[in-house]
Amino acid sequence: MTKAELIEAVIKAAKADTSKAAAEGLIDATFATIGKAIKKEGRLSYPGFGTFNVKKRKARKGRNPRTGETIKIKASKTVSFKPTPKLKESL
């Protein structure tokens, strides 16, 4: 689903008489707030949907696919998502 398709789906689901620009603003603000919450608290849980967590990845060795040379991959952080059982069943 693209951003434009998401905006259309939200307008239809809300059954609201709102403009695309207003819906886009709300969606953008929602994702920005989610990003800030995950960064600040390391976790965001939304009932009926799932939980976003910050996970730490250890440094490790990898291989350059082009040359076959062994390289070091730095430790990093990433976001994981665990869906609720309700969401998982609906898939």
SEMARTOR-338804 format. One record per residue (C-alpha): chain; residue in three letters; y, z, x. Coordinates in nm, 3 decimals, padded with zeros to 5 digits. Example, Ala and Ser with C-alpha at 12.3 -4.5 7.8 and 13.67 -1.06 7.14 Angstrom:
<recs>
<rec chain="A" resn="ALA" c2="-00.450" c3="00.780" c1="01.230"/>
<rec chain="A" resn="SER" c2="-00.106" c3="00.714" c1="01.367"/>
</recs>
This chain:
<recs>
<rec chain="A" resn="MET" c2="00.000" c3="00.000" c1="00.000"/>
<rec chain="A" resn="THR" c2="00.341" c3="-00.091" c1="00.134"/>
<rec chain="A" resn="LYS" c2="00.659" c3="00.110" c1="00.096"/>
<rec chain="A" resn="ALA" c2="00.786" c3="-00.132" c1="-00.171"/>
<rec chain="A" resn="GLU" c2="00.460" c3="-00.100" c1="-00.365"/>
<rec chain="A" resn="LEU" c2="00.481" c3="00.280" c1="-00.340"/>
<rec chain="A" resn="ILE" c2="00.834" c3="00.276" c1="-00.481"/>
<rec chain="A" resn="GLU" c2="00.724" c3="00.059" c1="-00.775"/>
<rec chain="A" resn="ALA" c2="00.422" c3="00.283" c1="-00.841"/>
<rec chain="A" resn="VAL" c2="00.634" c3="00.599" c1="-00.837"/>
<rec chain="A" resn="ILE" c2="00.886" c3="00.450" c1="-01.082"/>
<rec chain="A" resn="LYS" c2="00.603" c3="00.348" c1="-01.317"/>
<rec chain="A" resn="ALA" c2="00.419" c3="00.681" c1="-01.287"/>
<rec chain="A" resn="ALA" c2="00.736" c3="00.882" c1="-01.348"/>
<rec chain="A" resn="LYS" c2="00.821" c3="00.668" c1="-01.651"/>
<rec chain="A" resn="ALA" c2="01.182" c3="00.727" c1="-01.553"/>
<rec chain="A" resn="ASP" c2="01.477" c3="00.499" c1="-01.592"/>
<rec chain="A" resn="THR" c2="01.571" c3="00.510" c1="-01.225"/>
<rec chain="A" resn="SER" c2="01.676" c3="00.247" c1="-00.977"/>
<rec chain="A" resn="LYS" c2="01.465" c3="00.133" c1="-00.684"/>
<rec chain="A" resn="ALA" c2="01.731" c3="00.261" c1="-00.446"/>
<rec chain="A" resn="ALA" c2="01.723" c3="00.609" c1="-00.600"/>
<rec chain="A" resn="ALA" c2="01.342" c3="00.619" c1="-00.593"/>
<rec chain="A" resn="GLU" c2="01.342" c3="00.500" c1="-00.231"/>
<rec chain="A" resn="GLY" c2="01.588" c3="00.775" c1="-00.139"/>
<rec chain="A" resn="LEU" c2="01.368" c3="01.039" c1="-00.300"/>
<rec chain="A" resn="ILE" c2="01.052" c3="00.910" c1="-00.130"/>
<rec chain="A" resn="ASP" c2="01.225" c3="00.894" c1="00.209"/>
<rec chain="A" resn="ALA" c2="01.359" c3="01.248" c1="00.163"/>
<rec chain="A" resn="THR" c2="01.012" c3="01.369" c1="00.063"/>
<rec chain="A" resn="PHE" c2="00.844" c3="01.227" c1="00.373"/>
<rec chain="A" resn="ALA" c2="01.125" c3="01.353" c1="00.599"/>
<rec chain="A" resn="THR" c2="01.084" c3="01.703" c1="00.454"/>
<rec chain="A" resn="ILE" c2="00.706" c3="01.689" c1="00.497"/>
<rec chain="A" resn="GLY" c2="00.751" c3="01.583" c1="00.860"/>
<rec chain="A" resn="LYS" c2="00.996" c3="01.866" c1="00.931"/>
<rec chain="A" resn="ALA" c2="00.768" c3="02.123" c1="00.766"/>
<rec chain="A" resn="ILE" c2="00.466" c3="02.011" c1="00.969"/>
<rec chain="A" resn="LYS" c2="00.672" c3="02.018" c1="01.289"/>
<rec chain="A" resn="LYS" c2="00.822" c3="02.362" c1="01.217"/>
<rec chain="A" resn="GLU" c2="00.522" c3="02.545" c1="01.070"/>
<rec chain="A" resn="GLY" c2="00.232" c3="02.340" c1="01.204"/>
<rec chain="A" resn="ARG" c2="00.083" c3="02.311" c1="00.857"/>
<rec chain="A" resn="LEU" c2="00.162" c3="02.181" c1="00.508"/>
<rec chain="A" resn="SER" c2="-00.062" c3="02.231" c1="00.210"/>
<rec chain="A" resn="TYR" c2="-00.016" c3="02.054" c1="-00.123"/>
<rec chain="A" resn="PRO" c2="-00.246" c3="02.181" c1="-00.402"/>
<rec chain="A" resn="GLY" c2="-00.471" c3="01.914" c1="-00.550"/>
<rec chain="A" resn="PHE" c2="-00.402" c3="01.676" c1="-00.259"/>
<rec chain="A" resn="GLY" c2="-00.479" c3="01.830" c1="00.077"/>
<rec chain="A" resn="THR" c2="-00.359" c3="01.995" c1="00.396"/>
<rec chain="A" resn="PHE" c2="-00.179" c3="01.849" c1="00.696"/>
<rec chain="A" resn="ASN" c2="-00.230" c3="02.034" c1="01.026"/>
<rec chain="A" resn="VAL" c2="-00.103" c3="01.987" c1="01.379"/>
<rec chain="A" resn="LYS" c2="-00.394" c3="01.951" c1="01.620"/>
<rec chain="A" resn="LYS" c2="-00.381" c3="01.974" c1="01.997"/>
<rec chain="A" resn="ARG" c2="-00.575" c3="01.717" c1="02.196"/>
<rec chain="A" resn="LYS" c2="-00.687" c3="01.814" c1="02.544"/>
<rec chain="A" resn="ALA" c2="-00.617" c3="01.603" c1="02.849"/>
<rec chain="A" resn="ARG" c2="-00.908" c3="01.375" c1="02.923"/>
<rec chain="A" resn="LYS" c2="-01.023" c3="01.082" c1="03.128"/>
<rec chain="A" resn="GLY" c2="-01.028" c3="00.735" c1="02.980"/>
<rec chain="A" resn="ARG" c2="-01.091" c3="00.383" c1="03.093"/>
<rec chain="A" resn="ASN" c2="-00.849" c3="00.091" c1="03.107"/>
<rec chain="A" resn="PRO" c2="-01.030" c3="-00.178" c1="02.905"/>
<rec chain="A" resn="ARG" c2="-00.865" c3="-00.458" c1="03.101"/>
<rec chain="A" resn="THR" c2="-00.949" c3="-00.342" c1="03.453"/>
<rec chain="A" resn="GLY" c2="-01.224" c3="-00.085" c1="03.398"/>
<rec chain="A" resn="GLU" c2="-01.019" c3="00.161" c1="03.604"/>
<rec chain="A" resn="THR" c2="-01.047" c3="00.532" c1="03.518"/>
<rec chain="A" resn="ILE" c2="-00.717" c3="00.678" c1="03.396"/>
<rec chain="A" resn="LYS" c2="-00.592" c3="01.022" c1="03.298"/>
<rec chain="A" resn="ILE" c2="-00.482" c3="01.067" c1="02.938"/>
<rec chain="A" resn="LYS" c2="-00.228" c3="01.348" c1="02.891"/>
<rec chain="A" resn="ALA" c2="-00.272" c3="01.632" c1="02.644"/>
<rec chain="A" resn="SER" c2="-00.097" c3="01.559" c1="02.316"/>
<rec chain="A" resn="LYS" c2="-00.045" c3="01.673" c1="01.959"/>
<rec chain="A" resn="THR" c2="-00.141" c3="01.482" c1="01.647"/>
<rec chain="A" resn="VAL" c2="-00.147" c3="01.540" c1="01.272"/>
<rec chain="A" resn="SER" c2="-00.475" c3="01.571" c1="01.087"/>
<rec chain="A" resn="PHE" c2="-00.532" c3="01.563" c1="00.713"/>
<rec chain="A" resn="LYS" c2="-00.803" c3="01.736" c1="00.514"/>
<rec chain="A" resn="PRO" c2="-00.824" c3="01.630" c1="00.148"/>
<rec chain="A" resn="THR" c2="-00.906" c3="01.876" c1="-00.127"/>
<rec chain="A" resn="PRO" c2="-01.253" c3="01.849" c1="-00.281"/>
<rec chain="A" resn="LYS" c2="-01.089" c3="01.718" c1="-00.601"/>
<rec chain="A" resn="LEU" c2="-00.925" c3="01.428" c1="-00.414"/>
<rec chain="A" resn="LYS" c2="-01.239" c3="01.360" c1="-00.215"/>
<rec chain="A" resn="GLU" c2="-01.448" c3="01.332" c1="-00.535"/>
<rec chain="A" resn="SER" c2="-01.206" c3="01.082" c1="-00.685"/>
<rec chain="A" resn="LEU" c2="-01.251" c3="00.839" c1="-00.395"/>
</recs>
